[in-house]
Amino acid sequence: MSENVLPHHHNDDERAEHLREQLDKTDNFQIVAEVFKQLSDYSRLRIFWLLCHCEECVTNISALVNMTSPAVSHHLSRLKANNLIVSSRRGKEVYYKAADTEQSNMLHLAIEKVMEISCPE
């Protein structure tokens, strides 16, 4: 049996081949899983959402999400390591905001849509 042939043949070999090629790109799926893993944490998700709407320092983020500064710093480092947020230093303060990337923008949009569906006002 050929690698391209599915057990139930539906006369769409091109589609099957395309799907198989995409599924074989396991590194892509691993990257997406890592990004979703970062946002699967309730606190990290709240911090990311907040930073999609404003730029803030750790002290203010801590106050807004009612967490300690070390806990917030831990979540910020994870988000930054995955290129979801960026930081900039101004004097002694470091400010954080969502990265202006397609990935970050798409995740923010997805969060907003899920919240809209799941949490109607």
HUBELMO-V525335 format. One record per residue. N is the residue number from 1. SS is DSSP state (helix for helix, strand for strand, loop for the rest). BURIAL is I if it has 24 or more other ideal C-beta (glycine too) atoms within 12 Angstrom, else O. Layout:
n=<N:N>
ss=<SS:SS>
burial=<BURIAL:BURIAL>
//
This chain:
n=<1:2:3:4:5:6:7:8:9:10:11:12:13:14:15:16:17:18:19:20:21:22:23:24:25:26:27:28:29:30:31:32:33:34:35:36:37:38:39:40:41:42:43:44:45:46:47:48:49:50:51:52:53:54:55:56:57:58:59:60:61:62:63:64:65:66:67:68:69:70:71:72:73:74:75:76:77:78:79:80:81:82:83:84:85:86:87:88:89:90:91:92:93:94:95:96:97:98:99:100:101:102:103:104:105:106:107:108:109:110:111:112:113:114:115:116:117:118:119:120:121>
ss=<loop:loop:loop:loop:loop:loop:loop:loop:loop:loop:loop:loop:helix:helix:helix:helix:helix:helix:helix:helix:helix:helix:helix:loop:loop:helix:helix:helix:helix:helix:helix:helix:helix:helix:helix:helix:helix:helix:helix:loop:loop:helix:helix:helix:helix:helix:helix:helix:helix:helix:helix:helix:helix:loop:loop:strand:strand:helix:helix:helix:helix:helix:helix:helix:helix:loop:loop:loop:helix:helix:helix:helix:helix:helix:helix:helix:helix:helix:helix:helix:helix:loop:loop:loop:strand:strand:strand:strand:strand:strand:loop:loop:strand:strand:strand:strand:strand:strand:loop:loop:loop:helix:helix:helix:helix:helix:helix:helix:helix:helix:helix:helix:helix:helix:helix:helix:helix:helix:loop:loop:loop>
burial=<O:O:O:O:O:O:O:O:O:O:O:O:O:O:O:O:O:O:O:O:O:O:O:O:O:O:O:O:O:O:O:O:O:O:I:O:O:I:I:O:O:O:I:I:I:I:I:I:I:I:I:I:O:O:O:I:I:I:O:O:I:I:O:O:I:O:I:O:O:O:O:I:I:O:I:I:O:I:I:I:O:I:O:I:I:O:I:O:O:O:O:O:O:I:O:I:I:I:I:O:O:O:I:I:O:O:I:I:O:O:I:O:O:O:O:O:O:O:O:O:O>
//
